[in-house]
Amino acid sequence: MKILFLCTGNSCRSQIAEGWAKQLGGDQFEVYSAGIESHGKNPRAIAVMQDAGVDISNQESTKLTDEMLVGLDYVVTVCGHADEHCPVLPEGIVKEHWPLSDPAKATGTEEEIMEVFCASRDDIKQRVAELLERLKNK
């Protein structure tokens, strides 16, 4: 089963989701992430995932293309902008939306910002685990 996590810039939330899905799903799933645009990878997202034992530093920040949609089974939009601007998906692809807030917009001290990133990471982990469990039982 091929899953794509779609965000605005493929820098943070979708990258974290891809990392968790690869970690938790093993070789049972093909997992990708992309953005409506490509903003590069967020170093804080890489850091909080590293703290959780998941290395996402080698993942690419990519812009969604029509070719990426070929053969997909499932698309998860992880922000409202991506949900609103998601292209029409080929027949047979299931789409699910997760209205996640953007940790990259957090303000405050570095410690406060990193707390927001950690909370986002943990929320995404739970959502990914639940999704993979549902898909395994299909």
DSSP file (Angstrom, degrees, kcal/mol; ACC not computed):
  #  RESIDUE AA STRUCTURE BP1 BP2  ACC     N-H-->O    O-->H-N    N-H-->O    O-->H-N    TCO  KAPPA ALPHA  PHI   PSI    X-CA   Y-CA   Z-CA
    1    1 A M              0   0    0      0, 0.0    29,-2.9     0, 0.0     2,-0.5   0.000 360.0 360.0 360.0 133.0    0.0    0.0    0.0
    2    2 A K  E     -a   30   0A   0     69,-0.3    71,-2.4    27,-0.2    72,-1.9  -0.882 360.0-173.4-105.9 125.5    1.3    3.4   -1.0
    3    3 A I  E     -ab  31  74A   0     27,-3.1    29,-2.2    -2,-0.5     2,-0.4  -0.940   6.7-165.5-120.6 137.6    0.7    6.4    1.3
    4    4 A L  E     -ab  32  75A   0     70,-2.3    72,-2.8    -2,-0.4     2,-0.5  -0.989   8.4-154.1-122.9 128.4    1.4   10.1    0.6
    5    5 A F  E     -ab  33  76A   0     27,-2.2    29,-2.2    -2,-0.4     2,-0.4  -0.903  19.1-161.7 -98.6 125.1    1.4   12.8    3.3
    6    6 A L  E     +ab  34  77A   0     70,-3.1    72,-2.7    -2,-0.5    73,-0.4  -0.918  18.3 157.7-118.1 131.1    0.7   16.1    1.8
    7    7 A C  E     -a   35   0A   0     27,-1.9    29,-2.0    -2,-0.4    30,-0.3  -0.728  52.0 -94.4-134.8-178.1    1.4   19.6    3.3
    8    8 A T  S    S+     0   0    0     27,-0.2    29,-3.0    -2,-0.2    28,-0.3   0.980 115.6   3.5 -66.8 -56.1    1.9   23.1    2.1
    9    9 A G  S    S-     0   0    0     26,-0.2    30,-2.8    27,-0.2    31,-0.4   0.425  86.1-127.5-116.5   0.5    5.7   23.1    1.9
   10   10 A N  S    S+     0   0    0     24,-0.3    25,-0.1    28,-0.2    30,-0.1   0.899  78.0 112.5  53.0  44.6    6.8   19.6    2.8
   11   11 A S  S    S-     0   0    0     30,-0.1    31,-2.4    23,-0.1    34,-0.2   0.639  83.9  -6.6-115.5 -22.0    9.1   21.0    5.4
   12   12 A C  S  > S+     0   0    0     29,-0.2     4,-2.8    33,-0.1     5,-0.2   0.497 122.8  37.3-139.8 -79.6    7.7   19.9    8.8
   13   13 A R  H  > S+     0   0    0      1,-0.2     4,-2.5     2,-0.2     5,-0.2   0.910 121.5  42.8 -59.8 -47.8    4.4   18.1    9.4
   14   14 A S  H  > S+     0   0    0      2,-0.2     4,-2.4     1,-0.2    -1,-0.2   0.850 113.9  53.1 -69.1 -32.3    4.4   15.9    6.3
   15   15 A Q  H  > S+     0   0    0      2,-0.2     4,-2.4     1,-0.2    -2,-0.2   0.926 110.6  46.9 -65.0 -44.5    8.1   15.1    6.9
   16   16 A I  H  X S+     0   0    0     -4,-2.8     4,-2.6     2,-0.2    -2,-0.2   0.921 112.6  50.0 -62.9 -44.3    7.4   14.0   10.5
   17   17 A A  H  X S+     0   0    0     -4,-2.5     4,-2.7    -5,-0.2     5,-0.2   0.909 110.2  50.2 -61.9 -42.3    4.4   11.9    9.3
   18   18 A E  H  X S+     0   0    0     -4,-2.4     4,-2.3     2,-0.2     5,-0.2   0.930 110.7  50.1 -61.1 -44.7    6.6   10.2    6.6
   19   19 A G  H  X S+     0   0    0     -4,-2.4     4,-2.1     1,-0.2    -2,-0.2   0.926 113.0  45.0 -60.5 -46.3    9.3    9.5    9.2
   20   20 A W  H  X S+     0   0    0     -4,-2.6     4,-3.5     2,-0.2     5,-0.4   0.917 111.9  52.1 -65.1 -41.9    6.8    7.9   11.7
   21   21 A A  H  X S+     0   0    0     -4,-2.7     4,-2.3     1,-0.2     5,-0.2   0.893 111.4  46.8 -63.7 -38.8    5.0    5.9    9.0
   22   22 A K  H  X S+     0   0    0     -4,-2.3     4,-1.0    -5,-0.2    -1,-0.2   0.909 117.0  44.6 -66.6 -40.8    8.3    4.5    7.7
   23   23 A Q  H  < S+     0   0    0     -4,-2.1    -2,-0.2    -5,-0.2    -1,-0.2   0.930 123.7  33.1 -68.0 -46.8    9.4    3.7   11.3
   24   24 A L  H  < S+     0   0    0     -4,-3.5    -3,-0.2     1,-0.2    -2,-0.2   0.769 120.7  47.8 -84.8 -27.3    6.0    2.2   12.5
   25   25 A G  H >< S-     0   0    0     -4,-2.3     3,-1.9    -5,-0.4     4,-0.2   0.627  82.3-170.7 -91.7 -13.8    4.9    0.6    9.2
   26   26 A G  G ><  -     0   0    0     -4,-1.0     3,-0.7     1,-0.2    -1,-0.2  -0.270  65.2 -29.3  57.8-142.1    8.1   -1.2    8.3
   27   27 A D  G 3  S+     0   0    0      1,-0.2    -1,-0.2     3,-0.1    -5,-0.1   0.275 119.9  89.9 -92.5  12.7    8.1   -2.6    4.8
   28   28 A Q  G <  S+     0   0    0     -3,-1.9     2,-0.3     1,-0.1    -1,-0.2   0.699  92.1  39.3 -78.4 -18.3    4.4   -3.2    4.8
   29   29 A F  S <  S-     0   0    0     -3,-0.7     2,-0.6    -4,-0.2   -27,-0.2  -0.959  70.0-137.9-132.2 147.2    3.8    0.3    3.4
   30   30 A E  E     -a    2   0A   0    -29,-2.9   -27,-3.1    -2,-0.3     2,-0.4  -0.940  35.2-165.3 -98.5 122.5    5.5    2.5    0.8
   31   31 A V  E     +a    3   0A   0     -2,-0.6     2,-0.3   -29,-0.2   -27,-0.2  -0.910  16.2 163.2-121.3 137.1    5.5    6.0    2.3
   32   32 A Y  E     -a    4   0A   0    -29,-2.2   -27,-2.2    -2,-0.4     2,-0.3  -0.911  17.1-156.2-138.9 164.5    6.1    9.4    0.7
   33   33 A S  E     +a    5   0A   0     -2,-0.3     2,-0.3   -29,-0.2   -27,-0.2  -0.981  17.0 163.5-140.2 156.0    5.5   13.0    1.5
   34   34 A A  E     -a    6   0A   0    -29,-2.2   -27,-1.9    -2,-0.3   -24,-0.3  -0.956  22.4-131.7-158.3 171.0    5.2   16.1   -0.7
   35   35 A G  E     -ac   7  63A   0     27,-2.1    29,-3.3    -2,-0.3   -27,-0.2  -0.902  27.1-122.0-128.8 159.6    4.0   19.7   -0.6
   36   36 A I  S    S+     0   0    0    -29,-2.0     2,-0.3    -2,-0.3   -27,-0.2   0.836 113.1  10.8 -62.6 -31.7    1.9   21.9   -2.7
   37   37 A E  S    S-     0   0    0    -29,-3.0     2,-0.5   -30,-0.3   -30,-0.1  -0.781  87.8-116.0-129.8 175.6    5.1   23.9   -2.8
   38   38 A S        +     0   0    0     -2,-0.3   -28,-0.2    25,-0.1    25,-0.1  -0.970  33.5 166.6-121.0 117.0    8.7   22.9   -1.6
   39   39 A H        -     0   0    0    -30,-2.8   -29,-0.1    -2,-0.5    -1,-0.1   0.374  48.7-110.1-108.7   3.0   10.1   24.9    1.3
   40   40 A G        -     0   0    0    -31,-0.4    -1,-0.3   -30,-0.1     2,-0.3  -0.142  50.7 -53.0  84.4 169.5   13.1   22.8    2.3
   41   41 A K        -     0   0    0     20,-0.1   -29,-0.2    18,-0.1   -30,-0.1  -0.600  48.3-125.1 -88.6 143.1   13.4   20.8    5.5
   42   42 A N     >  -     0   0    0    -31,-2.4     4,-1.9    -2,-0.3     3,-0.4  -0.755  11.4-149.4 -86.8 120.5   12.8   22.4    8.9
   43   43 A P  H  > S+     0   0    0      0, 0.0     4,-2.2     0, 0.0    -1,-0.1   0.818  96.9  55.7 -61.4 -30.9   15.8   21.8   11.2
   44   44 A R  H  > S+     0   0    0      2,-0.2     4,-2.6     1,-0.2     5,-0.2   0.888 105.5  51.6 -69.1 -37.0   13.6   21.7   14.3
   45   45 A A  H  > S+     0   0    0     -3,-0.4     4,-1.8     2,-0.2     5,-0.2   0.921 110.9  48.4 -62.8 -42.8   11.5   18.9   12.8
   46   46 A I  H  X S+     0   0    0     -4,-1.9     4,-2.2     1,-0.2    10,-0.3   0.913 112.2  50.4 -61.4 -42.6   14.7   16.9   12.1
   47   47 A A  H  X S+     0   0    0     -4,-2.2     4,-2.2     2,-0.2    -2,-0.2   0.915 110.3  46.5 -65.6 -45.2   15.9   17.6   15.7
   48   48 A V  H  X S+     0   0    0     -4,-2.6     4,-0.9     1,-0.2    -1,-0.2   0.849 113.7  49.1 -70.3 -30.7   12.7   16.5   17.5
   49   49 A M  H  <>S+     0   0    0     -4,-1.8     5,-2.8    -5,-0.2     3,-0.4   0.901 109.1  52.7 -71.2 -39.1   12.5   13.4   15.4
   50   50 A Q  H ><5S+     0   0    0     -4,-2.2     3,-1.6     1,-0.2    -2,-0.2   0.902 105.4  55.5 -59.9 -40.8   16.1   12.6   16.1
   51   51 A D  H 3<5S+     0   0    0     -4,-2.2    -1,-0.2     1,-0.3    -2,-0.2   0.802 107.6  49.8 -60.5 -29.1   15.3   13.0   19.8
   52   52 A A  T 3<5S-     0   0    0     -4,-0.9    -1,-0.3    -3,-0.4    -2,-0.2   0.377 125.2-103.8 -91.2   3.2   12.6   10.3   19.3
   53   53 A G  T < 5S+     0   0    0     -3,-1.6     2,-0.5     1,-0.2    -3,-0.2   0.672  84.6 119.3  85.9  17.6   15.1    8.0   17.5
   54   54 A V      < -     0   0    0     -5,-2.8     2,-0.8    -8,-0.1    -1,-0.2  -0.972  51.6-150.5-120.7 121.4   13.8    8.6   14.0
   55   55 A D        +     0   0    0     -2,-0.5     3,-0.2     1,-0.1    -9,-0.1  -0.804  28.4 159.0 -94.2 111.0   16.2   10.0   11.4
   56   56 A I    >   +     0   0    0     -2,-0.8     3,-1.5   -10,-0.3    -1,-0.1   0.249  44.1 106.6-109.2  11.1   14.4   12.1    8.8
   57   57 A S  T 3  S+     0   0    0      1,-0.3    -1,-0.1   -11,-0.1   -16,-0.1   0.739  78.2  51.8 -65.6 -22.5   17.5   14.1    7.7
   58   58 A N  T 3  S+     0   0    0     -3,-0.2    -1,-0.3     2,-0.1     2,-0.1   0.494  84.4 107.1 -93.6  -3.2   17.8   12.2    4.4
   59   59 A Q    <   -     0   0    0     -3,-1.5     2,-0.3     1,-0.1   -18,-0.1  -0.446  68.6-126.9 -70.2 149.4   14.1   12.7    3.4
   60   60 A E        -     0   0    0     -2,-0.1     2,-0.8   -27,-0.1   -27,-0.1  -0.733   5.7-128.6 -99.4 147.6   13.7   15.2    0.5
   61   61 A S        +     0   0    0     -2,-0.3     2,-0.3   -23,-0.1   -27,-0.1  -0.859  44.8 177.8 -90.1 108.8   11.4   18.2    0.5
   62   62 A T        -     0   0    0     -2,-0.8   -27,-2.1   -29,-0.2     2,-0.4  -0.846  31.2-126.2-121.6 151.5    9.5   17.7   -2.7
   63   63 A K  B     -c   35   0A   0     -2,-0.3   -27,-0.2   -29,-0.2   -25,-0.1  -0.779  40.8-103.0 -92.3 136.5    6.7   19.4   -4.6
   64   64 A L        -     0   0    0    -29,-3.3     2,-0.3    -2,-0.4    -1,-0.1  -0.320  42.2-174.4 -60.6 134.6    3.7   17.3   -5.6
   65   65 A T    >>  -     0   0    0      1,-0.1     4,-0.7    -2,-0.0     3,-0.6  -0.883  38.5-113.8-124.9 161.1    3.6   16.2   -9.2
   66   66 A D  H >> S+     0   0    0     -2,-0.3     3,-0.9     1,-0.2     4,-0.6   0.862 116.8  60.2 -59.9 -35.3    1.0   14.3  -11.2
   67   67 A E  H >4 S+     0   0    0      1,-0.2     3,-0.9     2,-0.2    -1,-0.2   0.836  96.4  60.5 -63.3 -32.1    3.5   11.4  -11.5
   68   68 A M  H <4 S+     0   0    0     -3,-0.6    -1,-0.2     1,-0.2    -2,-0.2   0.772  98.7  58.4 -66.6 -24.7    3.6   11.0   -7.7
   69   69 A L  H X< S+     0   0    0     -3,-0.9     3,-1.8    -4,-0.7    -1,-0.2   0.702  79.7 107.1 -78.3 -19.5   -0.1   10.3   -7.6
   70   70 A V  T << S+     0   0    0     -3,-0.9    -3,-0.0    -4,-0.6    -4,-0.0  -0.420  92.8   3.8 -65.7 125.2    0.2    7.3   -9.9
   71   71 A G  T 3  S+     0   0    0      1,-0.3   -69,-0.3    -2,-0.2    -1,-0.3   0.454  92.6 143.8  83.4   0.2   -0.3    4.1   -8.0
   72   72 A L    <   -     0   0    0     -3,-1.8    -1,-0.3     1,-0.1   -69,-0.2  -0.412  30.9-173.2 -71.8 149.9   -1.1    5.8   -4.7
   73   73 A D        +     0   0    0    -71,-2.4    21,-2.4     1,-0.3     2,-0.4   0.682  69.1  23.1-106.2 -31.4   -3.7    4.2   -2.4
   74   74 A Y  E     -bd   3  94A   0    -72,-1.9   -70,-2.3    19,-0.2     2,-0.4  -0.999  54.9-168.5-146.7 134.6   -4.0    6.8    0.3
   75   75 A V  E     -bd   4  95A   0     19,-2.9    21,-2.6    -2,-0.4     2,-0.5  -0.994   6.3-166.6-124.0 130.5   -3.4   10.6    0.6
   76   76 A V  E     -bd   5  96A   0    -72,-2.8   -70,-3.1    -2,-0.4     2,-0.5  -0.968   8.3-154.7-116.1 116.9   -3.4   12.3    4.0
   77   77 A T  E     -bd   6  97A   0     19,-2.5    21,-3.4    -2,-0.5   -70,-0.2  -0.786   6.0-168.5 -87.3 132.5   -3.5   16.1    4.0
   78   78 A V        +     0   0    0    -72,-2.7    22,-0.7    -2,-0.5     2,-0.3   0.259  64.7  35.9-110.0  11.4   -1.9   17.5    7.2
   79   79 A C  S  > S-     0   0    0    -73,-0.4     4,-2.1    20,-0.2     5,-0.2  -0.984  80.1-113.4-156.8 158.3   -3.0   21.1    6.9
   80   80 A G  H  > S+     0   0    0     -2,-0.3     4,-2.8    20,-0.3     5,-0.2   0.873 113.0  55.2 -61.8 -39.8   -5.9   23.1    5.7
   81   81 A H  H  > S+     0   0    0      1,-0.2     4,-2.0     2,-0.2    -1,-0.2   0.926 110.3  45.4 -61.2 -45.1   -4.0   24.8    2.8
   82   82 A A  H  > S+     0   0    0      2,-0.2     4,-0.7     1,-0.2    -1,-0.2   0.884 112.6  51.9 -66.0 -37.4   -3.0   21.4    1.4
   83   83 A D  H >< S+     0   0    0     -4,-2.1     3,-0.5     1,-0.2    -2,-0.2   0.924 113.0  44.3 -63.7 -44.0   -6.5   20.1    1.8
   84   84 A E  H 3< S+     0   0    0     -4,-2.8    -2,-0.2     1,-0.2    -1,-0.2   0.827 121.6  38.6 -69.4 -32.1   -8.0   23.0    0.0
   85   85 A H  H 3< S+     0   0    0     -4,-2.0    -1,-0.2    -5,-0.2    -2,-0.2   0.288  81.2 129.7-105.0   9.3   -5.3   22.9   -2.8
   86   86 A C    <<  -     0   0    0     -4,-0.7     3,-0.1    -3,-0.5    -3,-0.0  -0.440  61.7-118.9 -62.9 132.1   -5.0   19.2   -3.2
   87   87 A P        -     0   0    0      0, 0.0     2,-0.3     0, 0.0    -1,-0.1  -0.218  40.7 -79.0 -66.6 164.2   -5.4   18.3   -6.9
   88   88 A V        -     0   0    0      1,-0.1     0, 0.0     0, 0.0     0, 0.0  -0.503  56.3-133.9 -62.6 126.1   -8.2   16.1   -8.0
   89   89 A L        -     0   0    0     -2,-0.3     3,-0.1     1,-0.1    -1,-0.1  -0.597  19.2-101.6 -88.4 144.9   -7.0   12.6   -7.2
   90   90 A P    >   -     0   0    0      0, 0.0     3,-1.7     0, 0.0    -1,-0.1  -0.242  54.7 -81.6 -57.9 151.8   -7.3    9.7   -9.5
   91   91 A E  T 3  S+     0   0    0      1,-0.2     3,-0.1     3,-0.0     0, 0.0  -0.248 115.8  33.1 -55.9 139.0  -10.1    7.3   -8.9
   92   92 A G  T 3  S+     0   0    0      1,-0.3     2,-0.5    -3,-0.1    -1,-0.2   0.204  84.6 118.5  99.8 -15.7   -9.4    4.8   -6.2
   93   93 A I    <   -     0   0    0     -3,-1.7     2,-0.4   -19,-0.1    -1,-0.3  -0.740  55.9-143.7 -86.4 128.0   -7.2    7.0   -4.0
   94   94 A V  E     -d   74   0A   0    -21,-2.4   -19,-2.9    -2,-0.5     2,-0.4  -0.751  13.5-156.4 -89.6 135.4   -8.7    7.5   -0.5
   95   95 A K  E     -d   75   0A   0     -2,-0.4     2,-0.3   -21,-0.2   -19,-0.2  -0.942  12.0-179.3-116.8 136.2   -8.1   11.0    1.0
   96   96 A E  E     -d   76   0A   0    -21,-2.6   -19,-2.5    -2,-0.4     2,-0.5  -0.971  15.3-144.0-129.0 145.7   -8.1   11.8    4.7
   97   97 A H  E     -d   77   0A   0     -2,-0.3   -19,-0.2   -21,-0.2   -17,-0.1  -0.945  11.2-172.3-117.5 131.1   -7.5   15.2    6.3
   98   98 A W        -     0   0    0    -21,-3.4     2,-2.1    -2,-0.5   -15,-0.1  -0.970  18.5-147.3-114.6 112.1   -5.7   15.9    9.5
   99   99 A P        +     0   0    0      0, 0.0     2,-0.3     0, 0.0   -20,-0.2  -0.478  32.5 172.7 -80.7  74.8   -6.1   19.6   10.6
  100  100 A L        -     0   0    0     -2,-2.1   -20,-0.3   -22,-0.7     2,-0.1  -0.641  30.9-124.9 -87.4 136.7   -2.7   19.9   12.2
  101  101 A S        -     0   0    0     -2,-0.3     3,-0.1   -22,-0.1    -1,-0.1  -0.442  32.3-106.7 -73.5 156.5   -1.4   23.3   13.4
  102  102 A D    >   -     0   0    0      1,-0.2     3,-1.7    -2,-0.1     4,-0.1  -0.754  23.3-165.0 -90.9 110.0    2.0   24.4   12.1
  103  103 A P  G >  S+     0   0    0      0, 0.0     3,-1.9     0, 0.0    14,-0.2   0.771  86.1  71.6 -64.4 -22.9    4.7   24.1   14.7
  104  104 A A  G 3  S+     0   0    0      1,-0.3    -2,-0.0    12,-0.1     9,-0.0   0.669  92.4  57.9 -66.3 -14.5    6.9   26.2   12.5
  105  105 A K  G <  S+     0   0    0     -3,-1.7    -1,-0.3     2,-0.1    -3,-0.0   0.393  80.0 123.8 -94.4   3.0    4.7   29.2   13.4
  106  106 A A    <   -     0   0    0     -3,-1.9     2,-0.3     7,-0.1     7,-0.1  -0.309  44.0-162.2 -63.2 146.4    5.4   28.8   17.1
  107  107 A T        +     0   0    0      5,-0.1     2,-0.3     6,-0.0    -2,-0.1  -0.822  39.3  62.0-126.0 167.5    6.8   31.8   18.9
  108  108 A G  S    S-     0   0    0     -2,-0.3     2,-0.0     4,-0.1    -2,-0.0  -0.823  90.2 -13.0 119.6-158.9    8.5   32.4   22.2
  109  109 A T  S  > S-     0   0    0     -2,-0.3     4,-2.6     1,-0.1     5,-0.2  -0.266  71.0-104.7 -71.6 166.1   11.8   31.2   23.5
  110  110 A E  H  > S+     0   0    0      1,-0.2     4,-2.6     2,-0.2     5,-0.2   0.898 124.2  52.8 -58.5 -39.8   13.7   28.4   21.8
  111  111 A E  H  > S+     0   0    0      2,-0.2     4,-1.7     1,-0.2    -1,-0.2   0.910 109.7  47.6 -63.1 -42.2   12.6   26.0   24.6
  112  112 A E  H  > S+     0   0    0      2,-0.2     4,-1.6     1,-0.2    -2,-0.2   0.899 112.4  49.6 -65.9 -40.7    8.9   27.0   24.1
  113  113 A I  H  X S+     0   0    0     -4,-2.6     4,-2.1     1,-0.2    -2,-0.2   0.924 110.0  50.3 -63.9 -44.0    9.1   26.6   20.4
  114  114 A M  H  X S+     0   0    0     -4,-2.6     4,-2.6     1,-0.2    -1,-0.2   0.834 105.3  57.6 -66.1 -31.1   10.7   23.1   20.8
  115  115 A E  H  X S+     0   0    0     -4,-1.7     4,-2.4     2,-0.2    -1,-0.2   0.899 106.6  49.2 -62.6 -40.0    7.9   22.1   23.2
  116  116 A V  H  X S+     0   0    0     -4,-1.6     4,-2.4     2,-0.2    -2,-0.2   0.918 111.1  49.5 -64.5 -43.4    5.4   22.9   20.4
  117  117 A F  H  X S+     0   0    0     -4,-2.1     4,-2.8     2,-0.2    -2,-0.2   0.907 111.2  49.3 -61.9 -41.8    7.5   20.8   18.0
  118  118 A C  H  X S+     0   0    0     -4,-2.6     4,-2.4     2,-0.2    -2,-0.2   0.908 111.0  49.3 -64.9 -41.8    7.6   17.9   20.4
  119  119 A A  H  X S+     0   0    0     -4,-2.4     4,-2.3     2,-0.2    -2,-0.2   0.909 112.8  47.8 -63.4 -41.5    3.8   18.1   21.0
  120  120 A S  H  X S+     0   0    0     -4,-2.4     4,-2.7     2,-0.2     5,-0.2   0.928 110.8  51.6 -63.6 -45.8    3.3   18.1   17.2
  121  121 A R  H  X S+     0   0    0     -4,-2.8     4,-2.2     1,-0.2    -2,-0.2   0.913 112.1  46.1 -55.7 -45.7    5.7   15.2   16.8
  122  122 A D  H  X S+     0   0    0     -4,-2.4     4,-2.0     2,-0.2    -1,-0.2   0.878 112.2  50.2 -69.4 -38.2    3.8   13.1   19.4
  123  123 A D  H  X S+     0   0    0     -4,-2.3     4,-2.3     2,-0.2    -2,-0.2   0.927 111.9  48.1 -63.2 -45.3    0.4   14.0   18.0
  124  124 A I  H  X S+     0   0    0     -4,-2.7     4,-2.9     1,-0.2     5,-0.2   0.892 108.0  55.5 -64.3 -39.5    1.5   13.0   14.5
  125  125 A K  H  X S+     0   0    0     -4,-2.2     4,-2.6    -5,-0.2    -1,-0.2   0.934 109.3  46.8 -58.1 -46.2    3.0    9.7   15.8
  126  126 A Q  H  X S+     0   0    0     -4,-2.0     4,-2.3     1,-0.2    -2,-0.2   0.923 113.6  47.8 -62.9 -44.3   -0.4    8.8   17.4
  127  127 A R  H  X S+     0   0    0     -4,-2.3     4,-2.5     2,-0.2    -2,-0.2   0.911 113.0  48.1 -63.3 -42.6   -2.3    9.7   14.3
  128  128 A V  H  X S+     0   0    0     -4,-2.9     4,-2.9     2,-0.2     5,-0.3   0.923 110.7  51.2 -64.4 -44.1    0.1    7.7   12.0
  129  129 A A  H  X S+     0   0    0     -4,-2.6     4,-2.0    -5,-0.2    -2,-0.2   0.917 112.2  46.7 -59.9 -43.7    0.0    4.7   14.3
  130  130 A E  H  X S+     0   0    0     -4,-2.3     4,-2.2     2,-0.2    -1,-0.2   0.905 112.7  50.0 -65.0 -41.8   -3.8    4.7   14.2
  131  131 A L  H  X S+     0   0    0     -4,-2.5     4,-2.7     2,-0.2     5,-0.2   0.947 111.0  47.9 -61.4 -49.4   -3.9    5.1   10.5
  132  132 A L  H  X S+     0   0    0     -4,-2.9     4,-2.3     1,-0.2    -1,-0.2   0.883 110.4  52.6 -62.5 -37.4   -1.5    2.3    9.9
  133  133 A E  H  X S+     0   0    0     -4,-2.0     4,-1.2    -5,-0.3    -1,-0.2   0.921 110.8  47.2 -63.4 -43.2   -3.5    0.0   12.2
  134  134 A R  H  < S+     0   0    0     -4,-2.2     3,-0.3     1,-0.2    -2,-0.2   0.917 113.8  47.6 -62.5 -43.0   -6.7    0.8   10.3
  135  135 A L  H >< S+     0   0    0     -4,-2.7     3,-1.2     1,-0.2    -2,-0.2   0.832 106.0  57.6 -71.5 -31.3   -5.0    0.2    6.9
  136  136 A K  H 3< S+     0   0    0     -4,-2.3    -1,-0.2     1,-0.2    -2,-0.2   0.836 105.7  52.2 -64.2 -31.2   -3.4   -3.1    8.1
  137  137 A N  T 3<        0   0    0     -4,-1.2    -1,-0.2    -3,-0.3    -2,-0.2   0.344 360.0 360.0 -89.8   7.2   -6.9   -4.4    8.9
  138  138 A K    <         0   0    0     -3,-1.2    -1,-0.2    -4,-0.1    -2,-0.1   0.445 360.0 360.0 -87.1 360.0   -8.3   -3.5    5.4
